Amino acid sequence: MAAVTQAGQPQRHVIGDLVVRFFTVSGASGSTLGTGMSNILFATNQQSTAAGTISLITAIAVSGGQLTLTSSAPMVSEVIMVIARVG
């Protein structure tokens, strides 16, 4: 699988013992995102992209610290939020 292209560094926030990161990514359906995080508890996409258009992501699969993103068309400036214990 191809990796998505990230726009800049992810934003990182700490909430208690959890870490939240926001990634802005572009790529083809089935592309992967290496988060650099472990023990991922939750991953989701924003309903709209960073550009303000409707999100095209239909599914996110988590495997270790990597996400596989499925979309209905090529992804452009999609915003992904990941909550994990380490990262």
C-alpha positions, 0 to 999 in steps of 0.5 A: 500500500502507498502511504498518504502525503502529510501536510506539515507536522501533526498537531500534538495535544496531551489529555491526562495519560492520553495523546491526541494528534491531528494529521492532514493527509492526501492520497489514494483510497487504501493508503496508509498513515504511519502515526508513530503512536502505539496503543491507539484507542480511537481514530476518526476523520473530520466531517470536512477537509481542511479546505472545507469540502466534505470528507471522502473517507468511508473507513479507517482500519487500525493495525498497530500504529498504522491506519489504512484509509478507505475513501470514495475518491482520492483524498485531499487535505483530509483531517484525521484525529488519533487518540492513543496512550503513547505518541 
